[in-house]
């Protein structure tokens, strides 16, 4: 038991550093976050942060990989294959929105990484390969089943479809201020988010349903 304590303590310390860094990067971005402040908020020395990570870039990359893994884990589900095609699409939309609700730091990380054009997604990161696998293993089959049953338009590109619904579903979080100001709808409220969820669901289904089906 005595030998296990240092490893356990070290793991807890590392997790605390990563969690604190995640929140700092989400709030201030890569450029604005400072290692001094991250170390202080995590209750460790700056030297200890450098013990785990050689540079701020390396810390950011690890945090980004961690957040990306969380998002993909929330989106993925074997239930997609068991649901009717329309319900599978609606479930994916719901999972995207729920991921942003439960993990608000995703917004800051998403916007910041877009500003840096993905330069901090490390070469060893599994994020892009995982996204490609998710699209081919989960998204493509639901569209193919829908087309085979005469429910969806044929030959929908699953790659474009995935990023279209991801952009639409997440917009209520990444574009919250502009959307609220221009529409006078409070998209920061539960009612506003629910209204956007309903709109996106109808919009997406109307776009992919076969022309002969009622809308």
C-alpha positions in Angstrom: 0.0 0.0 0.0 2.8 2.4 0.8 4.4 1.9 -2.6 1.1 2.7 -4.4 0.6 6.1 -2.7 3.3 8.1 -4.7 1.9 6.8 -8.0 -1.7 7.6 -6.9 -0.6 11.1 -5.8 1.3 11.7 -9.0 -1.7 10.7 -11.1 -4.0 13.0 -9.1 -1.5 15.9 -9.5 -1.2 15.3 -13.2 -5.0 15.2 -13.6 -5.3 18.4 -11.6 -2.8 20.2 -13.8 -4.6 19.0 -16.9 -8.0 20.0 -15.7 -6.8 23.4 -14.6 -5.0 23.9 -17.9 -8.1 22.9 -19.8 -10.2 25.6 -18.1 -7.4 28.2 -18.6 -7.1 27.4 -22.3 -10.8 27.4 -22.7 -11.2 30.8 -21.1 -8.1 32.6 -22.3 -7.0 30.6 -25.4 -3.5 29.3 -26.0 -2.0 32.7 -26.3 -3.7 34.2 -23.2 -3.2 31.3 -20.8 0.0 31.6 -18.6 1.8 28.6 -17.1 2.4 30.7 -13.9 -1.4 31.1 -13.4 -2.1 27.4 -14.3 0.5 26.2 -11.8 -0.9 28.5 -9.1 -4.5 27.5 -9.7 -3.5 23.8 -9.7 -1.7 24.2 -6.4 1.7 23.2 -7.8 4.9 24.9 -8.8 5.7 25.9 -12.3 8.7 23.6 -12.1 6.4 20.7 -11.6 4.4 21.6 -14.6 7.6 21.6 -16.6 8.4 18.2 -15.1 5.4 16.8 -16.9 5.4 19.0 -20.0 8.4 20.5 -21.7 6.5 23.5 -23.2 3.2 25.2 -23.0 2.6 23.8 -26.5 3.0 20.3 -25.3 0.6 20.9 -22.4 -2.0 22.4 -24.8 -1.7 19.4 -27.2 -2.3 16.9 -24.4 -5.3 18.9 -23.1 -6.7 19.2 -26.6 -6.3 15.4 -27.2 -8.0 14.8 -23.9 -11.0 17.0 -24.7 -11.3 15.6 -28.2 -11.4 12.1 -26.8 -14.2 13.1 -24.4 -16.3 14.6 -27.3 -15.9 11.5 -29.5 -16.8 9.2 -26.6 -20.0 11.2 -26.0 -21.0 11.1 -29.6 -20.3 7.4 -30.3 -22.9 4.8 -29.5 -23.7 1.3 -30.9 -27.4 2.3 -30.5 -27.2 4.2 -33.8 -27.4 0.9 -35.6 -30.4 -0.2 -33.7 -32.5 2.9 -34.2 -34.6 3.8 -37.2 -32.6 6.0 -39.5 -34.5 9.2 -38.7 -34.1 8.6 -34.9 -30.4 7.8 -35.4 -29.9 11.2 -37.0 -31.8 12.9 -34.2 -29.9 11.0 -31.6 -26.6 12.2 -33.1 -27.8 15.8 -33.0 -28.9 15.4 -29.4 -25.5 14.0 -28.4 -23.6 16.9 -30.0 -25.8 19.4 -28.1 -25.5 17.5 -24.9 -21.7 17.3 -25.2 -21.5 21.1 -25.2 -24.0 21.4 -22.4 -22.2 19.0 -20.1 -18.7 20.2 -21.1 -18.9 24.0 -21.7 -15.1 24.2 -22.0 -15.5 22.6 -25.4 -16.7 26.0 -26.7 -13.5 27.8 -25.8 -11.2 25.0 -27.0 -13.1 24.7 -30.3 -13.0 28.5 -31.1 -9.3 28.8 -30.0 -8.2 25.9 -32.1 -10.1 27.2 -35.1 -8.2 30.5 -34.7 -4.9 28.6 -34.8 -6.1 26.5 -37.8 -5.5 23.2 -35.9 -1.8 23.7 -35.5 -1.8 22.3 -32.0 -3.5 19.0 -32.9 -0.4 16.8 -32.4 0.9 14.4 -35.0 0.4 11.6 -32.5 -3.2 12.6 -31.9 -5.9 10.0 -32.6 -8.5 12.7 -33.1 -8.7 13.0 -36.9 -8.4 9.2 -37.5 -11.1 8.7 -34.8 -13.4 11.3 -36.5 -12.9 9.5 -39.9 -13.7 6.2 -38.3 -16.8 7.6 -36.6 -18.0 8.9 -39.9 -17.4 5.7 -41.8 -18.6 3.3 -38.9 -21.6 5.3 -37.5 -22.7 8.1 -39.8 -22.4 6.4 -43.2 -24.4 3.3 -42.2 -27.4 5.4 -40.8 -27.5 7.3 -44.1 -27.2 4.1 -46.2 -30.0 2.4 -44.2 -32.2 5.5 -44.7 -31.6 5.5 -48.4 -32.1 1.8 -48.8 -35.5 2.1 -47.0 -36.5 5.0 -49.3 -36.5 7.4 -46.4 -33.4 9.5 -47.2 -32.1 11.0 -50.4 -29.6 8.7 -52.1 -25.9 9.3 -52.3 -25.6 11.6 -49.3 -22.0 12.2 -48.5 -21.5 11.2 -44.8 -18.5 13.4 -44.4 -20.3 16.5 -45.5 -23.4 15.5 -43.6 -21.5 15.0 -40.3 -19.8 18.3 -40.4 -23.0 20.1 -41.5 -25.0 18.8 -38.5 -22.0 19.4 -36.1 -21.7 23.0 -37.3 -25.5 23.5 -37.0 -25.9 21.8 -33.6 -22.9 23.5 -32.0 -23.6 27.0 -33.4 -25.9 27.8 -30.4 -22.9 27.5 -28.2 -20.1 28.9 -30.4 -22.2 31.7 -31.9 -24.4 32.3 -28.9 -23.9 36.0 -28.5 -24.4 36.9 -32.1 -27.4 34.6 -32.5 -29.1 36.0 -29.3 -28.4 39.6 -30.3 -29.6 39.3 -33.9 -32.8 37.3 -33.1 -33.6 38.6 -29.7 -33.9 35.0 -28.5 -31.9 34.1 -25.4 -29.9 31.2 -26.7 -28.1 30.9 -23.4 -31.3 29.8 -21.7 -32.6 26.3 -21.5 -35.6 27.3 -23.6 -33.4 28.9 -26.2 -31.2 25.8 -26.5 -34.4 23.6 -26.7 -35.7 25.8 -29.5 -32.5 25.6 -31.4 -32.4 21.8 -31.0 -35.9 21.5 -32.4 -35.1 23.8 -35.3 -31.9 21.9 -36.2 -33.7 18.6 -36.0 -36.4 19.7 -38.4 -34.0 21.5 -40.7 -31.7 18.5 -41.0 -34.5 16.0 -41.6 -36.1 18.2 -44.2 -32.8 18.4 -46.0 -32.2 14.6 -46.2 -35.7 13.1 -46.5 -36.5 11.6 -49.8 -38.5 14.1 -52.0 -41.6 11.9 -52.0 -41.9 11.8 -48.2 -44.1 14.3 -46.3 -42.3 17.0 -44.2 
